[in-house]
Amino acid sequence: MNPLLEIQFRVPFHRIEAAHVEPAIDGLLADAAKRLDQTTASEQPLHALDTMTERLEYAMNLVRHLESVATTPELRAAFNAVQPKVSAFYSSLPLNEALWKSIQRYAATDEAKALTGAMKRYLSKTVDSFKRHGAELPPEGKARLQQIDVALTETTTKFSENVLDSTNAFELILADEKQLAGLPPSAIAAARASAESKEQAGWRFTLHGPSYVALMTYLDDAAIREQVWQAYNLRTASAPYANHALMVRILELRKEKARLLGFRDFSDLVLDDRMAHKGEVAQAFLDDLSAKTERRFREENTGLETFAGRALQPWDVSYWAEKQRAALYDFDEEALRPYFSLESVVHGMFSIFERVFGIRVEPEAGVPGWDPEVRCYAIQDRKTGAHLGSFYTDWFPRENKRGGAWMDSILTGNPEQGHPHLGLICGNLTPPVEGMPALLTHREAETVFHEFGHLLHHLLSRVEVRSLAGTSVAWDFVELPSQIMENWCWERESLDAFARHWRTGARLPEDLFQKMKRAKTFRAANAQMRQLGFGLVDLALHRQWDGTGDAVQYARSILAGFAAAPLPADYAMILGFTHLFANPVGYGAGYYSYKWAEVLDADAFTRFHKDGIFNPDVGRDFREKILARGDSDDPAALYRDFMGRDPDPNALLKRTGLL
């Protein structure tokens, strides 16, 4: 039997093949079409709509995931063959006149008017969503909207594939050990292992995160740093991986879609049901933070150039910043690595949030995965023993895996009815080398905590409506549960639970901890301005760019104001920005969400800080009022329920030392 045709909590990843994809998805699309007819004819279409596409969604989640973490030419071809058909089906739902009339009829009934809680919100959001996605368009408008959605799916998929392929296409082999001067032993060992994996002599460097970041931060040879920096920022600027025309096409399609639906621009369309609601509100939010950060940003960069004794190029900034930090704080980030073995970080993290949220995390042996490195765990309620959900982890980079770190859901269950949730977290962390375990940077440890926060938002959900459960929340609220978790990577009490020397088990020395804390806000203005630049260029492309002139140069002109050193004329980082362009929506016109949610997390953590970072009462409140509630209420109301007030807009500036 085709393993994609049946929802299975124990996913048979070892049995799924590329040849299964097209017949399974075609069959599930036909099944979904039958269910659509049944939903339309139902007297309670809202309830049926919530589960109508569950089997199709499950199968596509698996296919999409496998194409991200274990891609092959055959799987990619199969994915590209079915993705447009699936996109067309989902796009057709709000455009289906019979379905829309069925929902309107139900909304007018006494039963619908008597709905409360999540079901009441689901009805309201469904009606609004259908209108926002074209339910009231004339037939020719609906036809064009479907064409746009399919074109966006195809174009953004190709954009993403070009980024992955171009990243994998680059390698730098250094044969002379003298060229490695400045690199820490961990980076040298990783480069040697990478070369050996390709049966090459010397040391191999790539554009994957752990390799690229180490080289740009520590390598003394500026010419090599420049070569690799240019390779990274130009990797999708020319054939065969050129993304320029694809990016322009994505922007054109998004603008056309927004105008067709009656919105000024794409930002107003996608923000309509988010906390910001309007593109101009998100813009004003970022502009305000930028104005408050600008002076410190300039001071930091002047200070760095003074320290370096010369004008800096972009490929010099990380290198000299690390040296300046070491000089100012007597602190070397690499000194932390021995205390952050992946195993210790993960297990310590589990123990922390077992205490905070009243859960228990246990490994599950013998569960098939998509790679030998994949592990599986179960989460139970500590008090009742109920199985709340399970999840997979996949931490290390591979050439058949996309870059970055992410959480995804496989299955949205209903634990109240004995149906647990299923999810996963993936990363591209420093792998183990030379017989040592995977030793992480502190930032990588934060990434693990961040993605686990997203995962708990999914696995601890208690929303009766599947479509409102877990991370199905406003995009500018979704980062709160993830970003708040990073705070536990900075507290002495919590660090003692996982920051242990991998050989001796000794806890992180107090002097090293104090150095780390003192250096926490080092170049905080630069870190903030970098994110603000990404958010503002995103909004500018979707709100202000008029389609004339070179979009890459337009983006460069904006990003130049947020860069620590002058950008080259051919700077094309935007062409690899998958957050914005690897999905029909994704973070397009929504990158501001990171900073928006960072304000929320900085403020919300003050309650933990005040009452105790392990306080089970505060943890229970966060679990029950934020993590368990999904999108069952307005996110601003959920936040007020937890904090007892609206967020403090200055909380982030206070935490970063910028106020």
C-alpha positions in Angstrom: 0.0 0.0 0.0 1.2 3.5 -0.7 2.4 4.9 2.7 1.2 8.4 1.9 -2.5 7.4 1.6 -3.1 6.7 5.3 -2.6 9.0 8.3 -0.2 7.1 10.5 1.2 8.6 13.8 4.3 6.3 13.4 5.3 7.7 10.0 6.9 5.0 7.8 9.6 7.3 6.5 11.7 4.3 5.5 9.0 3.2 3.1 8.2 6.5 1.4 9.6 6.7 -2.1 9.5 9.4 -4.8 7.3 7.0 -6.9 4.6 7.2 -4.2 4.2 10.9 -4.4 2.2 11.6 -7.6 -0.3 8.7 -7.4 -0.9 9.4 -3.7 -1.5 13.1 -4.1 -3.7 12.6 -7.2 -5.8 10.2 -5.2 -6.0 12.4 -2.2 -6.9 15.4 -4.3 -9.8 13.3 -5.8 -10.8 12.3 -2.2 -10.6 16.0 -1.1 -12.9 17.0 -4.0 -15.5 14.4 -2.8 -15.2 15.7 0.7 -15.7 19.2 -0.6 -19.0 18.2 -2.1 -20.0 16.6 1.2 -19.0 19.8 3.1 -20.9 22.0 0.8 -24.0 19.9 1.2 -23.6 19.7 5.0 -25.8 21.6 7.4 -22.7 22.2 9.5 -20.1 23.0 6.8 -17.8 24.7 9.3 -17.1 21.5 11.2 -16.5 19.6 8.0 -14.3 22.3 6.6 -11.9 22.0 9.5 -11.1 18.3 8.7 -11.9 18.1 5.0 -8.3 18.3 3.8 -6.6 16.5 6.7 -5.4 13.5 4.7 -4.1 15.6 1.8 -2.4 18.0 4.3 -0.7 15.1 6.1 0.7 13.6 2.9 1.9 17.0 1.6 3.5 17.8 4.9 5.5 14.6 4.6 6.5 15.2 0.9 7.4 18.8 1.5 9.4 17.9 4.5 11.3 15.1 2.8 12.1 17.4 -0.1 13.7 19.7 2.5 15.8 17.2 4.4 16.4 14.2 2.1 15.9 15.5 -1.4 16.8 13.5 -4.5 16.3 14.5 -8.2 13.4 12.0 -8.4 11.7 13.4 -5.2 12.2 17.0 -6.3 10.6 16.2 -9.7 7.7 14.5 -8.0 7.2 17.4 -5.6 7.3 19.9 -8.4 4.8 17.9 -10.3 2.2 17.8 -7.5 2.8 21.2 -5.8 0.9 23.3 -8.5 -2.1 20.9 -8.4 -2.3 21.1 -4.6 -1.9 24.9 -4.7 -4.7 25.2 -7.2 -7.0 23.1 -5.1 -6.4 25.1 -1.9 -6.7 28.4 -3.8 -10.0 27.2 -5.2 -11.7 26.7 -1.9 -12.6 30.3 -1.0 -13.5 30.8 -4.7 -16.0 27.9 -4.7 -19.4 29.6 -5.0 -21.3 26.7 -3.5 -19.0 26.4 -0.5 -19.2 30.1 0.1 -23.0 30.1 0.0 -23.1 27.1 2.3 -20.9 28.9 4.9 -23.0 32.1 4.6 -26.2 30.1 5.1 -24.7 28.4 8.2 -23.5 31.8 9.6 -27.1 33.1 9.5 -28.5 30.2 11.6 -29.3 30.3 15.2 -26.8 27.6 15.9 -24.0 29.7 14.4 -25.1 32.8 16.3 -25.0 30.8 19.5 -21.4 29.6 19.0 -18.9 30.5 21.7 -15.1 30.3 22.2 -12.9 28.8 19.5 -15.8 27.8 17.2 -17.2 31.3 17.2 -13.8 32.7 16.3 -13.3 30.0 13.7 -16.6 31.0 12.0 -15.6 34.7 12.0 -12.1 34.1 10.7 -13.4 31.7 8.0 -15.8 34.3 6.7 -13.1 37.0 6.8 -10.6 34.7 5.2 -12.9 33.7 2.3 -13.5 37.4 1.6 -9.8 38.2 1.8 -9.0 35.3 -0.6 -11.5 36.2 -3.3 -14.9 34.7 -2.4 -16.7 37.8 -3.6 -14.7 38.3 -6.8 -16.4 38.0 -10.2 -15.6 34.7 -12.2 -12.8 36.3 -14.2 -11.2 37.6 -11.1 -11.4 34.2 -9.4 -9.8 32.5 -12.4 -6.9 35.0 -12.4 -6.4 34.6 -8.7 -6.0 30.9 -9.1 -3.5 31.4 -11.8 -1.5 33.8 -9.6 -1.5 31.3 -6.7 -0.2 28.5 -8.9 2.4 30.7 -10.4 3.6 31.9 -7.0 3.9 28.3 -5.8 6.0 27.3 -8.9 8.2 30.4 -8.8 8.9 30.4 -5.1 9.7 26.7 -5.2 12.3 27.3 -7.9 13.8 30.2 -5.9 14.3 27.9 -3.0 15.8 25.2 -5.1 18.3 27.6 -6.6 19.4 28.7 -3.1 20.0 25.1 -2.0 21.7 24.1 -5.2 24.0 27.1 -5.4 24.9 26.7 -1.7 25.9 23.1 -2.4 27.8 24.0 -5.6 30.5 26.0 -3.7 33.5 24.5 -2.0 36.9 25.9 -1.1 39.8 23.6 -0.6 42.8 24.9 1.3 45.9 22.8 0.9 48.3 24.9 2.9 47.9 24.7 6.7 49.3 28.2 7.0 46.2 29.5 5.3 44.2 28.3 8.3 45.7 30.9 10.7 43.2 32.3 13.1 40.7 29.5 12.9 39.9 27.7 16.2 40.6 24.0 16.5 36.9 23.2 16.2 36.7 24.8 12.7 39.9 23.3 11.5 38.7 19.8 12.6 35.3 20.3 10.9 37.0 21.5 7.7 39.3 18.5 7.7 36.4 16.1 8.2 34.5 17.8 5.4 37.4 17.2 3.1 37.7 13.6 4.1 34.0 13.0 3.5 34.7 14.0 -0.2 37.9 12.0 -0.3 40.0 15.1 -0.7 43.2 16.3 0.9 43.5 19.5 2.8 40.6 21.4 4.5 37.2 22.0 2.9 35.0 25.0 3.5 31.4 25.5 2.3 28.6 28.0 2.4 26.7 26.0 5.0 26.3 27.8 8.3 28.8 26.3 10.7 31.6 26.4 8.1 30.8 29.9 6.7 30.4 31.6 10.1 33.6 30.2 11.5 35.6 31.3 8.5 34.2 34.8 8.4 34.7 35.2 12.2 38.2 33.9 12.7 40.2 33.4 9.5 43.2 35.8 9.4 43.5 35.8 5.6 41.3 38.7 4.4 41.5 37.7 0.7 40.0 34.3 1.5 37.3 35.9 3.7 36.5 38.2 0.7 36.3 35.3 -1.7 33.9 33.3 0.5 31.8 36.4 1.4 31.4 37.2 -2.2 30.5 33.6 -3.1 27.8 33.6 -0.4 26.2 36.9 -1.4 26.4 36.3 -5.1 25.5 32.6 -5.2 22.1 33.2 -6.8 23.0 36.2 -8.9 24.0 34.4 -12.1 23.3 31.3 -14.1 22.6 28.5 -13.5 21.1 29.5 -10.2 20.0 33.1 -11.1 17.1 34.3 -8.9 16.8 37.9 -10.1 14.0 37.4 -12.6 12.3 35.0 -10.1 12.3 37.6 -7.3 10.9 40.3 -9.6 8.2 37.9 -10.8 7.3 37.0 -7.2 6.9 40.7 -6.3 4.8 41.3 -9.4 2.5 38.4 -8.7 2.1 39.4 -5.0 1.3 43.0 -6.0 -1.2 41.9 -8.6 -2.9 39.5 -6.1 -3.2 42.3 -3.5 -4.7 44.7 -6.0 -7.1 42.1 -7.3 -8.3 41.5 -3.8 -8.8 45.2 -3.1 -5.7 45.9 -1.0 -3.2 48.7 -1.5 -0.3 46.3 -1.5 0.8 42.9 -0.5 1.7 44.0 3.0 -1.8 45.2 3.7 -3.2 41.9 2.4 -1.0 39.6 4.5 -1.1 41.8 7.6 -4.9 42.2 7.6 -5.4 39.4 10.1 -2.2 39.9 12.1 -1.5 42.1 15.1 -0.1 45.0 13.0 -3.1 44.9 10.6 -1.5 47.4 8.1 1.8 47.7 6.4 2.2 51.3 7.5 1.9 50.2 11.1 4.7 47.6 10.7 6.7 50.3 8.9 6.3 52.8 11.7 7.2 50.2 14.3 10.5 49.4 12.5 11.2 53.1 11.8 10.8 54.0 15.4 13.2 51.2 16.6 15.6 52.3 13.9 15.6 55.9 15.0 16.2 54.8 18.6 19.1 52.6 17.6 20.8 54.7 15.0 23.1 56.7 17.3 24.5 53.7 19.0 24.8 51.9 15.7 27.1 54.6 14.3 29.1 54.8 17.6 29.7 51.0 17.5 31.0 51.1 13.9 33.2 54.1 14.5 34.6 52.3 17.5 35.2 49.1 15.5 37.1 51.0 12.8 39.2 52.8 15.4 40.0 49.4 17.0 41.0 47.9 13.7 43.0 51.0 12.7 41.5 51.2 9.2 38.4 51.3 7.1 36.6 48.0 7.0 35.0 46.0 4.2 32.0 43.8 4.8 34.1 40.6 5.1 36.2 42.3 7.8 33.4 43.2 10.2 32.8 39.8 11.9 36.5 39.2 12.1 37.4 42.5 13.8 34.3 42.5 15.9 35.3 39.2 17.5 38.8 40.6 18.2 37.3 43.7 19.7 35.0 41.7 21.9 37.9 39.6 23.1 39.9 42.7 23.9 37.1 44.5 25.7 35.7 41.6 27.7 38.6 39.1 27.7 36.0 36.8 26.2 36.4 34.2 23.4 33.2 32.6 22.2 35.1 29.4 21.4 35.8 29.0 25.1 32.1 28.2 25.6 32.0 25.3 23.1 33.2 22.6 25.5 30.3 23.4 27.8 27.6 23.1 25.0 27.6 19.6 23.7 24.5 19.0 21.8 23.4 16.1 23.9 23.8 18.1 27.1 22.0 21.1 25.7 19.1 19.1 24.5 18.7 17.0 27.6 19.2 20.0 29.9 16.6 21.9 27.9 14.2 19.1 28.3 14.7 19.1 32.1 14.2 22.9 32.3 10.9 22.9 30.6 9.8 19.8 32.3 10.0 21.8 35.5 8.5 25.0 34.0 5.6 23.6 32.0 4.8 20.4 33.9 5.7 18.0 31.1 8.0 15.0 30.7 10.1 14.3 27.6 11.2 10.7 26.9 13.2 9.2 24.0 11.3 6.8 21.7 13.5 4.0 20.4 13.0 2.2 17.2 11.0 4.9 15.4 12.0 5.1 11.7 13.3 8.4 10.5 14.6 9.9 7.2 18.3 9.8 8.2 20.3 7.8 10.6 20.9 10.9 12.7 17.2 11.5 13.3 15.9 10.9 16.8 12.3 10.7 18.2 10.9 11.8 21.5 7.5 11.8 23.3 6.0 14.5 25.5 3.7 13.6 28.3 1.8 15.6 30.9 3.7 15.1 34.1 0.6 15.1 36.3 -1.7 12.8 34.2 0.8 10.9 32.1 -1.2 11.7 29.0 0.7 11.4 25.7 0.5 15.0 24.4 2.6 14.5 21.3 5.8 13.2 19.8 8.6 14.9 17.7 11.6 14.2 15.6 15.0 16.0 15.7 17.5 16.4 12.9 20.3 18.6 13.9 23.2 18.5 11.4 23.8 19.8 7.9 23.8 17.6 4.8 23.9 18.3 1.1 20.4 16.9 0.6 19.0 19.2 3.3 18.1 22.9 3.1 19.9 25.4 5.3 18.7 27.1 8.4 16.7 25.9 11.4 13.0 25.3 11.6 10.1 23.6 13.3 7.3 22.0 11.4 4.1 20.2 12.2 3.3 16.8 10.7 0.0 16.1 12.4 -2.3 18.3 14.4 -4.1 15.9 16.8 -6.6 16.4 19.6 -5.0 15.1 22.9 -8.4 15.7 24.7 -9.7 12.8 22.6 -6.5 10.7 22.8 -5.0 11.9 19.6 -1.5 13.4 20.2 0.2 15.9 18.0 3.3 15.2 15.9 6.0 17.6 14.9 9.7 18.0 14.2 12.6 20.4 14.6 15.6 20.7 12.2 18.9 22.6 12.3 22.3 22.9 10.7 24.4 22.9 13.8 28.1 22.1 14.2 28.5 18.4 13.7 30.7 16.1 15.8 34.3 15.7 14.6 37.5 13.8 15.5 35.7 11.5 18.1 34.3 14.5 20.0 30.6 15.2 20.4 28.9 18.0 18.6 30.1 21.1 20.5 27.9 24.1 19.8 28.4 27.8 20.0 26.2 29.7 22.5 24.2 31.1 19.6 23.5 27.5 18.3 22.3 26.6 21.8 19.9 29.5 21.6 18.7 28.2 18.2 17.9 24.8 19.8 15.8 26.5 22.5 14.1 28.7 19.9 12.9 25.9 17.8 11.8 23.9 20.8 9.6 26.8 21.7 7.9 26.6 18.4 7.5 22.9 18.9 5.9 23.3 22.3 3.5 25.8 20.8 2.3 22.9 18.6 2.6 19.9 20.9 0.9 21.6 24.0 -2.0 23.0 22.0 -5.5 22.4 23.4 -7.7 24.0 20.8 -10.7 22.0 19.6 -10.6 23.5 16.1 -7.7 22.0 14.2 -7.3 25.1 12.0 -6.8 27.3 15.0 -4.4 25.0 16.9 -0.7 25.3 17.7 1.3 27.6 15.6 -1.6 28.6 13.3 -1.5 32.1 14.8 -0.9 35.6 13.6 2.6 35.7 12.0 3.7 38.5 14.3 2.7 36.5 17.4 4.1 33.1 16.3 7.7 34.0 17.4 6.8 34.8 21.0 6.8 31.2 22.2 10.1 30.6 20.4 12.0 33.7 21.2 11.1 33.7 24.9 12.8 30.3 25.3 16.2 31.8 24.4 16.2 33.7 27.7 16.9 30.5 29.6 20.3 30.4 27.8 21.4 33.5 29.7 20.4 32.7 33.3 22.9 31.1 35.7 20.3 28.8 37.2 19.2 27.4 33.9 22.7 27.2 32.4 23.7 24.9 35.3 21.2 22.4 33.9 22.9 22.0 30.6 26.2 24.0 30.3 28.5 21.2 31.5 32.0 20.4 30.2 31.7 17.5 27.8 34.8 15.7 29.3 34.6 16.5 33.0 30.9 17.4 33.6 32.1 20.6 35.3 29.6 23.5 35.2 30.3 26.7 33.3 32.9 28.6 35.3 31.6 31.7 37.0 34.2 34.0 35.5 33.4 32.8 32.0 29.7 33.2 32.7 30.2 36.8 33.9 32.3 37.5 30.7 29.5 36.1 28.6 26.9 38.3 30.3 29.0 41.4 30.1 29.6 40.8 26.4 25.9 40.1 25.8 25.1 43.6 24.6 28.3 44.0 22.6 27.4 45.5 19.2 23.7 45.1 20.2 22.8 48.1 18.0 24.4 46.4 15.0 22.5 43.2 15.6 19.3 45.1 15.9 19.9 47.3 12.9 20.7 44.2 10.8 17.2 42.8 11.6 15.6 46.1 11.1 17.2 46.4 7.7 15.8 43.1 6.7 12.4 44.1 7.9 12.5 47.4 6.1 13.8 46.1 2.8 11.0 43.5 2.9 8.4 46.2 3.4 9.9 48.5 0.9 9.9 45.8 -1.8 6.3 45.0 -1.1 5.0 48.5 -0.5 7.1 51.0 -2.3 9.1 49.5 -5.2 7.2 50.4 -8.3 8.5 47.7 -10.6 10.9 50.0 -12.5 14.6 50.0 -12.1 16.8 47.1 -10.8 15.1 45.5 -7.7 18.5 44.1 -6.5 20.0 47.6 -6.6 16.9 49.0 -4.9 17.3 46.5 -2.1 21.0 47.2 -1.8 20.4 50.9 -1.5 18.2 50.3 1.6 20.3 47.6 3.2 23.4 49.9 2.8 22.0 52.1 5.5 21.9 49.2 8.0 25.3 47.7 7.1 28.4 48.1 9.3 30.6 48.6 6.2 30.0 49.9 2.6 28.4 47.3 0.5 29.8 46.4 -3.0 28.0 47.6 -6.0 27.0 44.0 -7.0 25.7 43.1 -3.5 22.9 40.6 -4.1 22.1 39.0 -0.7 18.4 39.6 -1.4 18.5 36.9 -4.1 19.2 34.3 -1.5 16.7 35.5 1.1 14.5 32.4 1.4 12.5 33.9 4.3 10.9 36.3 1.8 10.8 34.4 -1.4 10.8 30.6 -0.9 7.1 30.4 -0.2 4.0 32.1 -1.7 3.7 34.0 1.5 6.2 32.9 4.1 7.8 36.0 5.7 7.0 38.1 2.7 6.0 41.6 4.0 6.2 40.0 7.4 9.9 39.9 8.4 9.1 42.7 10.9 7.4 40.0 12.9 10.8 38.9 14.5 11.2 42.3 16.1 7.5 42.7 16.9 7.6 39.3 18.8 11.0 40.2 20.3 9.3 43.1 22.1 6.7 40.7 23.4 9.2 38.1 24.5 11.4 40.7 26.3 8.4 42.0 28.1 6.8 38.6 28.9 10.1 37.2 30.3 10.1 39.9 32.9 7.3 37.9 34.7 9.5 34.8 34.8 12.5 37.0 35.9 10.5 38.6 38.7 8.8 35.4 40.1 11.5 32.8 39.2 12.6 31.3 36.0 11.6 27.9 37.2 8.4 29.1 38.8 5.7 26.4 38.0 2.8 28.8 38.5 4.2 31.3 35.9 5.0 28.3 33.7 1.5 26.9 34.0 0.1 30.3 33.1 2.3 30.6 30.0 1.4 27.0 29.0 -2.3 27.4 29.6 -2.7 31.0 28.4 -0.3 31.1 25.5 1.0 27.7 24.4 -2.3 25.8 24.7 -4.5 28.5 23.2 -3.2 28.6 19.6 -5.4 31.1 17.7 -8.5 30.5 19.8 -8.6 34.2 20.8 -7.1 37.5 19.6 -3.3 37.3 20.3 -3.4 40.7 22.1 -6.1 39.3 24.4 -4.0 36.2 25.1 -1.0 38.3 25.9 -3.0 40.5 28.3 -4.4 37.3 29.9 -0.9 36.2 30.7 0.7 39.5 31.6 -2.3 41.4 33.0 -1.6 44.3 30.8 -0.5 45.4 27.3 3.2 44.9 26.3 5.8 47.5 27.3 7.1 48.9 24.0 10.5 49.7 25.6 11.1 46.3 27.0 13.4 45.3 24.1 15.5 48.4 24.2 16.0 47.9 27.9 17.1 44.3 27.5 19.6 45.2 24.8 21.0 48.1 26.7 19.9 50.6 24.1 17.7 52.6 26.5 
